[in-house]
Amino acid sequence: MAKSDMNEERDLVRLSEIGSFLRERRKKAGLSQDQLAARCDLTKSNISNIENGKKDFNFTTFLEYSKGLGKQPKELLNKEFDFSKDWSLKK
């Protein structure tokens, strides 16, 4: 398996977990995907793809998602998600 293939597989796991984490935060805020989209510069389709781990996204998209939740990005990055986790795929 080529190195880029391994990174792609690892990144799919990351995207899925981050998407689930963001979905939980949205639901905790009592927002539907439509409501979140109305509060920031993202489409419902974009939000769905992010939350389902189907779309890699850039930092500015994360900033918009945070804005829609009414949170500072650091609030999500500091305490609520373990970004230091071992993302390697163990076989």
N, C-alpha and C positions, 0 to 999 in steps of 0.2 A: 504494500500500500504506500503510495506516495505521501510525502509529508503534507502537501496541501489537502489531500483527501482526509487525513487524520484531523487536521484543523477544521475542515468543513464539518466532520462528524461531531467534534467537540463543540463547535460553535452552534450546531443544531440543538444540542443539549442545553447550552447556555441560553439560547434564545427561548427555548421552551420554558425553562425555569424562570427567566426574567419576565416573560409574558404572563405566566401564571401569577407571579408576584404582583405585577402591575394590575392584573384583573382583580385580584383580591383587594388591592388598595382602592380601586374604582368602586367595587361593590361595597366596601367598608364606608366609602364616602356617600353611598346611597345614590350613585349615578348610573344611568344606563349608558351604553356606548353612544347613543344619539345625544344625550345630555352632555357627556364629556366633549364630544365633537363640537357642540355648540359653544362650549366655553374656551375652546382653543383652536388653533389653526391646523386641525387634523380632520380627516374624513372618518366616518364610521367604518368604512372598509379598511382604512389604514390602521385604525385602532384594533379592529378584529384581527387583522393579520399579525400585528405586534403581539397581542394577547395570546394568540394561538401558536406563536413561535414560527410563523410562516414567513416573516419578513425581518431581515436585519434592518436596523435603523441607526441613524446618526445621532450625535449628541443634541443637535438642535431639535430633533423630533422628541427626544427625551425631555428637553426643556419645555416644549409645548404640552406634552403629556402631563408634566408636573404642574404647569400653569392651569391646565384643565381641572386637576385635582385640588387646586388651591394650596399647593405645597411648594416650598422652596426645594429645588433639586437636592440640596444637601440633606434635607430631611429624609429623603428616600435613600440616599447613598450612605449616610452616616450610620444609621442604626438598624434599619429595617431589612436589609438584604445583605447576605454574606458574599461579597464580591471576591473574597480571598479564598473561597472554596476550591478544592481540588477538582478541576473540570475534566481531568483526563478520563478516558474511557478504559476501564479495567476489564480485561477479558480473561 
